[in-house]
Amino acid sequence: MKINFLLMMPLIIPFLFSVIMLFIGKKPKVHRVVSALAGLTMIVFSIMIVISVYQNGNLHTNVGNWPAPFGITVVYDMVAALLVLTTSILTFFVIIYSYQSIGIERETYYYYPMLLFMITGINGVFTTGDIFNMFVFFEVFLIASYVLIVIGSAKKQLREGFKYLVVNIVSSNFFVLGLGYLYSITGTLNMADIHIKLASFDGNKEVMTLISVVFFFVFLTKAGVFPLYFWLPDSYSAPPLPILAIFGALLTKVGVYAMMRTMSLFFSFDQSFTNTIILALALITIIIGCIGALAYYDLKKVIIYNIMIAIGFIFVGITMMDLTGLVGAMYYLIHDMIIKAGLFLIIGFIIYRTGQTNAKKIHGLMSVHPVTGWMFFLGAMSLVGVPPFPGFYGKLFIVKSAFDNGYYFAGIVVLLSSLVILYTIMRIFIQVFWGKPAVQSELRQIKYDKLLFSSFALILLSLVFGFTADLLYPLFEMAATSIVEPSTYADYIMGVE
């Protein structure tokens, strides 16, 4: 079988363009053009892959032409295809936003190459068919993220970067430990092959439960689920806004994806035990996120705690492990990636323009930036999930699945937490954009056309996503089916008829 280079492009493009920028040297203006071109190229190829997966079903290619399970396999089902496309879109708009926000010093010292190296690792996690290479790609994007979180060397960045480093080193060690346990039982690291071998596994189920706990510890830490979220609020608030936007939109979602994929392929043997625990942790995560969002007026912290709420929502859908719940989880996953990035970027504009992060110290921006104010309002409605905005569809399916499966408390928590989201985000909107009119001369005189371009584009994209939800439903149903019926994923890769 020949290598399908179309499927390799989301990995090759960011890596190749990163290397090119390293050879170019410290030329930030050239880096801007090269990185933006990389983002656009990734979007084009990602759209082609989504269309191809929709028309032809799952796609894969074997690097080096070694067949599975012996070689390295790159796999696209609809889950991976949608995540790679969304990642590519966010990367492009964050790069454009960075032109006027990240600072020339950071641009000079290889901000854009590090960003694209991180995207290489993220796309690798989404597309690898090998659990060991998932670990490798985790390390690729984590190493790049270590650089990004401290780039600029502000005191808070260094302090929180050290915490971020230690947490991820510990979780990575547990990842390796889990890989060793899993390989000792199955004798393989190919995820499809592991699924097939575990389907006929008649050994000690308690051992598999132990292995699942090790993996879940790793991925729940990456996702920021209670009680493993302690590092997230301060670490994510430390770097500049473009880095915060890409971290908040993507990095926790990598943990969600890894959890979803391994729960489906490896650890479906004892769902009554593991899923109940994960559901409980998800609900506590939602509650903690609500408390955090209510407690702060800091613009960044409010949205960061809303990340935790969203992660809890998604895990409620995943733990249902039925088609309805997973359709909702996929809808909400993609929606949250887009709208969180859009809101972080528009909040970044507010911070750069006013010089303040505390909402109580800002007022009346509607008099100076009315379009920005109403775009923030639309983004807020999208985040809350007011019909027909995109957040509504994910929550609808998640709550329906919870009620259908008898988890009424979980469904009620999701619904009530939506009211908290509404209150916290509208509190910011009213405080920042209304009240005593802002004075133009008291605001920072900065260039902001590219800041607003990226912010508005992502918020509008989230609205289009919501208004076309019915048209997109077949894609999300196809993605959810791949998780609910993992044999369709495994048998295809292993060539089982």
WOZIZI-V951578 format. One record per helix or strand of 3 or more residues. SS is the DSSP state (2 for helix, 1 for strand). FROM is the first residue (numbers start at 1). LEN is the number of residues. Records with the same first field share a line. If there is no record, write none. Layout:
BEGIN
SS->FROM-LEN + FROM-LEN
END
This chain:
BEGIN
2->5-20 + 28-29 + 78-21 + 104-5 + 111-17 + 131-20 + 155-32 + 191-9 + 205-19 + 232-7 + 241-25 + 271-25 + 299-22 + 323-32 + 359-3 + 365-3 + 370-15 + 390-15 + 408-26 + 440-3 + 449-19 + 469-16 + 486-9
1->59-5 + 72-5
END
